[in-house]
């Protein structure tokens, strides 16, 4: 077998192993997130060249909390800076995540009946499965206005389909984040052979759920039943 053929065979295998190792380590690390989420220590890390803060204020959001999240595996001392904004009139959170020159944002609503809806701009947000009643939709490269529009469309669908509306949070934002992380990691680790499926989830979920609305996701589930 020539060198090129070896590369063709070995590179996908190496990529798969890397994704699996990083995925398993990430799940185990985030299963105990209490020490990973701390107040931001370096104010310069909160610089906002994307203008998310200005947009949030014009829409009536107020700054709720700012954190450093040490959840990146293999990234040395890099931490994700997190800003949480809240709009009481709509029981709506705007989350802004940034590290160095990379960033994304998402809208999150807690709903009646322990439902939750997140509309994100990062495809990595759906790399792992979620517990029942936790729904995520991703629209890559969408602006804040476009993302909010998709979120509100999904909320209207949830009210029509399930009869549930947004509710105010019952605990501080940090506790909500920790609860959500632990619930998801517990669910992931409850799946049979989850360590072997992490790479498969990463590849297939990011492909299949890209720019797929909640309405499309639920209708696909209906068709499969």
N, C-alpha and C positions, 0 to 999 in steps of 0.2 A: 504493500500500500504506500502510495507516495505521500510526501509531507503535506501536500494540500489536502489530501483525503483525510489524513489524521486530524488536521485542523478542523475540517468540516464536521467530523464526528465528535472531536473532543471539546470544541468550544461550546456547543449547546449543553453538553454534559456538565462542563465546568460552571456555566452560567446557572444551570438548574441547581447544582450543589451549593453555589454561593447564595442564591435566593433562599434555599431551604435552610441553610445554617443561620443566615441573618434573620429570617422569619421566625425560626424556633427561638433564637436568643431574644428577639424583640418581644415575643409573646410572654416568655418567662420573666423578662425584665418588667414589662408593664403589668404583670399580674400583681405586683407589689408597688403601686405607683406613689405611695404616700411621700416618699423622700425624693421623688422625681420632679414634683411640682412645687416650686418655691417662689417667693417674691423676687422680682427682677432686681439684680444687684447693680447692674451697669445701666445707667439712664440712657447712654448713647445707643444702646441696643433697641431703644424704643423709637428711634428715628423712623419717620413714616414717609418716605419719598413717594409711595404709591398714592398718598392722599386719602387713605381710608378714614382717618380720623376726621378730616374736614367733611367728607361725605356723610359720615355717621352723624355728626352734629347737625348738618343741614336737614337730616331726616328725623331729628328729635331723639336720637340715641344719647345716652349718658354713659361715660366710662365707668365700668363696674370694677374690673380687676385687671392686674398685670402680673404675669408669671414668667418664670423660666422653666422649661420642661426638658429634663435630661433624659429623653427617651430614645435618642438616636444611638443605634448600635454601630460601633466601629468608626465613630466620628470624632474621637479624641475628646477635647473639651468643648466641642460645639453643642450649644443648647438652642432650642427653639424658643423665641420670645413670643408670648401669647398675650393678646389684649382682648378682653371681653367687654362688649358694649351691650347695653340693654335698653329696650324700648317698652316701658310699662304698658302703654296703651294697647300694644299688640302682643304682650307677653313673649317678646321676641329677642333672642340673643344674636348679635353679630360677633363672630370670632375672627380675629386677624392673627395669622401665624407667620412669622418671618425669621429667617436665619441667613445672615450675610445678605446676598443679593436675591435670595429666593423667598417667595411669599405666596400665600393663598389665603382665601377667606371663605367663610361659610355662615349660613343662617341656620339657627336651631330653635325649634319650638317643642316644648313639652305639651302633650295633649291629654285630655281626659282618658281614663281607662288605661293609664300607663303606656300610652303610645308616645312615640317620639319621631320627629321628622327633621332631617338635616339635608340642606341643599348646599353642596360644596363645589368649589372650583378646582379641586385636586382629585385626580383619578386614584391616587394612592389611598384615599379615604375609604375605598371599597375593596381593598386588597384582601381583607379578612371578613368572614361572615359575621352577622349580627344576631343577637337573640331575637326571639319572636316579638313583634310589635315595635321593633326599632327599625326605621326605614331611612335609607340614604339614597339620594340621587346626585349625580355629578354632571356638571356642564363645564367642560374645559374651556378656558380662555374667555368665559363669560364675564361681562362687566358686573359691577355691583348692582346696577339697576336691573340688568337682565337676570341675574341670579335671584334677586328679590322677587321679580315677577314670576319666575318659575316656582319659587317657594310658595308664594301666595296662591298660585294655581293649584298646587298640590294640597294646600290647606283646605281650599274649597272642595276638592275631591274627597278628602278625608271626612269632611263634615257631611257630604252627600252620601258617601259609601258606608262609613262607620258611625256617623252621628256624633263625632267628637270634635271639640274645639280646643284652642290653646288655653292653657292654664298658667297662672303665675308660679314661679319656682317656689318650692317649699324648703329650700336650704340654700346656703351661699354657693356661689359659682364654683369655687374650688371643690366643695363636697360633691357637687353635681358631676364635675369632670372625673373625679376619683371613682365615684359610683359607676359611671358609664364605662370607664376603662376596665374596672374589675369585673363588671358584668359581662363585657364582651370577651375578655380573656378567659373567664371561667367557661363561657359558652364554647369558645374555640377549642379549649382543652377537653371539653366533654365529647367532642366529635371523635368517632373511631379513627385511629391511625392519623391523628391530626398532624403529627410531626412530618409524616410523609406527604400530606396533602397541602401543606403550606405553599410550596412552590406552584402546585397546580392552581390553587386559589388565586395566587398573585397574578399568574398569567391569564387565566380565563376570566376572572371577575373584572379585572381592569379592562379587558377587551369587550366583554359582553355588556357591561353596565355603563360604558362610556356614553355620555349624552343620552341616556335612556331615562325618561321621566318615571316617576312613581306610578303614574297611571298606566304606562306601558308595562312596567314590571309586574304590577298586580294583574293586569289583563293577561299577561303571558302565563302567570301562575294559574289563573282561571282556566285558560285553554288546556293546560297540562292535566287538569283534574278530570 
